[in-house]
Amino acid sequence: MSWIKKELAYLKDSLPQVFKGCLIVILATSGLGIAILLRFLDFNGSIIAFVGILIEAIAMIFCYFLVRKYFIEKEESKPEKPQKKEL
């Protein structure tokens, strides 16, 4: 039973990352969703393609801002190389 409590605590601690991951999936598929919706509403294929690509580009920019901290290397986390002592 204790491992269930441990896993639930881990899930509770990682809830912001789970939410962020779900948001990224929604944003990544938003262009396709808009394209399907516009096709269902009988829009022109050129309009569907333009709006779908535009929405997808905007969504990818939002995704970049959500995950940009993973792309930036933190200098304080890098182990410093020991300096050579010259005699």
Sequence and secondary structure as in RCSB ss.txt:
>XXXX:A:sequence
MSWIKKELAYLKDSLPQVFKGCLIVILATSGLGIAILLRFLDFNGSIIAFVGILIEAIAMIFCYFLVRKYFIEKE
ESKPEKPQKKEL
>XXXX:A:secstr
 HHHHHHHHHHHHTHHHHHHHHHHHHHHTHHHHHHHHHHHTT  HHHHHHHHHHHHHHHHHHHHHHHHHHHS  T
TTS         
